[in-house]
Amino acid sequence: MTLKNIQKSSSELIALASIRDDASRLPSPLLPVSILEAWNSLSPDMRAALVASELSSSSLQTAKISSSSSLTSSDSNRSDTSSDVKNEKEGVILEEDPDNGVKTYLRPLERAPHNVFEMTKITSRETTEIKKTASSTVMTKTTVMTSTKGWRNVFTLPISYDVNMIARGTLLDPSNSQLLDSTGVHPEGYNRRFAVIDEAINHIYGKKILDYFEAYGIQLTAVILPGGESDKRPAAVDKLLDAMCDYKLRRREPFLAIGGGVVLDIAGMAACMYRRGVPFVRVPTTLLAIVDASVGVKNGVDYCCARTDETYKNRVGSFYAPSSCLLDTSFIATQDRRNISNGFGEILKLALVRSTDLFELLETHGANLVEDRFAPSKSVPEGVGQRVIDLSIQIMLEELGPNLWEYTLERCVDYGHTFSKLLEMVPGVDIMHGEAVNIDGFFCCLLSYLRGFISMETVERVFRCMQSLSLPTTSSHLTSTLAWQSCIDAVEHRNGAQRIPLITDIGDSVCVSDITPEEIDRALNLLKEFDHRKSGE
């Protein structure tokens, strides 16, 4: 019912009439005594809110003002919002959520008009009661409206960080100031810096890192942490926090994290927690960290639960961006063959879900890149190794960038991360992260084949590529029980649905949520027909 040309003195009566079905049949604005009594029984705030709701219905329009866009920007990526935001001429913003029967009125406050809003929220709940007698059926609809007041605070966190590709082999050369520059601008005479360094990297490059800073007259305080998967625990974060407290790291003072993915994850957790957030710089030193851990905003550690006596992979973590990332691919040359193949597990994952170009590069040159450790050689054309790394980083950033906080849970970059989590957590298992991802990825190829998404020719092509990269394609621990438990865990982690990525072609994928135990068993039986390379278990 629309109100037009009514006098202000009668607006309350007409507003009440507009929310009652029977009132639409009244011949005049005069209402029965029972309705008037019901109206008068409402609180003044409730009456005012109902009147405001009715009077605004004819003048609301799609919000185009800056305060409205500021209000909604932080929610723009959320997949669970169905509210409609409108703006009144007086500057009051109406946010409607018809699915839940909620109208929210937001009035910007003068001193912070883009961030703080006085809020009135009206919730309408309708119930229907049906009573049957021998002679009739009576249906009664009851609408209950509640009003609450408060404030809304809106702040969009600015996220911006550079992923810098450094000229190969120059990061620790004192003639290149990029490493020092990344630690920020400090007052003259402030001649100290803080770093956390991977134990393996310290063994190879420790003296060179110290010499670099000494060349600038800087004293480096470094805490050394082991970078194995078993060391990725809260205790490691505590050790780093202790060192920060002892050093008395300033609130705006960036510190360096130099090492593989485990050390970078630990450093990100500590940075997020220390003084409620300090800047840190990632310097990845493994192929896996360069293309994966270094470029996103996720940090985490594995957690051993005292109640269940189980260890959960990355169960405790944060979304916290580095201030910058410095990538020097010369570090890869210090890795052994298995570790380089391990890094290719994540690179191949990206190729399978997003890029035929990257997959073809791996098919053609992957084996030689593993053998040469990305160093310049005659066996690989110049620029190919760098192209593989550049493509991998770019694809990862393209997927992560619009969805940093993972409001959207259907993520193609989760390919290979459904069954691999439990595989890595098997007690005593000798399996690396990229290897587990690849075993998961090949198993998912078989699920795709059984669903008719891809041909056996495609499965065999993927298998050959994995073999050429010296990646394992199965594990004795990948059982029916573990695989189905992985699906159950996926439902928990991905908020009520499996959301398992499967490829529909090389370079394309879809998420499914209806995999069954029978399907898993069929895929496991098919897995036995291949001549596999296994992990180092």
Secondary structure as GFF3:
##gff-version 3
##sequence-region A 1 537
A	DSSP	three_ten_helix	8	10	.	.	.	ID=ss1
A	DSSP	alpha_helix	11	18	.	.	.	ID=ss2
A	DSSP	three_ten_helix	22	25	.	.	.	ID=ss3
A	DSSP	alpha_helix	33	41	.	.	.	ID=ss4
A	DSSP	alpha_helix	44	56	.	.	.	ID=ss5
A	DSSP	beta_strand	61	62	.	.	.	ID=ss6
A	DSSP	alpha_helix	66	73	.	.	.	ID=ss7
A	DSSP	beta_strand	84	87	.	.	.	ID=ss8
A	DSSP	beta_strand	93	97	.	.	.	ID=ss9
A	DSSP	beta_strand	102	108	.	.	.	ID=ss10
A	DSSP	beta_strand	116	132	.	.	.	ID=ss11
A	DSSP	beta_strand	137	153	.	.	.	ID=ss12
A	DSSP	beta_strand	162	165	.	.	.	ID=ss13
A	DSSP	alpha_helix	178	181	.	.	.	ID=ss14
A	DSSP	beta_strand	192	198	.	.	.	ID=ss15
A	DSSP	alpha_helix	199	214	.	.	.	ID=ss16
A	DSSP	beta_strand	219	225	.	.	.	ID=ss17
A	DSSP	three_ten_helix	229	231	.	.	.	ID=ss18
A	DSSP	alpha_helix	234	247	.	.	.	ID=ss19
A	DSSP	beta_strand	255	259	.	.	.	ID=ss20
A	DSSP	alpha_helix	261	273	.	.	.	ID=ss21
A	DSSP	three_ten_helix	274	276	.	.	.	ID=ss22
A	DSSP	beta_strand	280	284	.	.	.	ID=ss23
A	DSSP	alpha_helix	287	288	.	.	.	ID=ss24
A	DSSP	pi_helix	289	293	.	.	.	ID=ss25
A	DSSP	beta_strand	298	305	.	.	.	ID=ss26
A	DSSP	beta_strand	310	319	.	.	.	ID=ss27
A	DSSP	beta_strand	324	327	.	.	.	ID=ss28
A	DSSP	three_ten_helix	329	334	.	.	.	ID=ss29
A	DSSP	alpha_helix	337	354	.	.	.	ID=ss30
A	DSSP	alpha_helix	356	372	.	.	.	ID=ss31
A	DSSP	alpha_helix	384	400	.	.	.	ID=ss32
A	DSSP	three_ten_helix	401	403	.	.	.	ID=ss33
A	DSSP	three_ten_helix	412	414	.	.	.	ID=ss34
A	DSSP	alpha_helix	420	424	.	.	.	ID=ss35
A	DSSP	alpha_helix	433	450	.	.	.	ID=ss36
A	DSSP	alpha_helix	456	468	.	.	.	ID=ss37
A	DSSP	alpha_helix	480	493	.	.	.	ID=ss38
A	DSSP	beta_strand	500	505	.	.	.	ID=ss39
A	DSSP	beta_strand	508	512	.	.	.	ID=ss40
A	DSSP	alpha_helix	517	527	.	.	.	ID=ss41
###
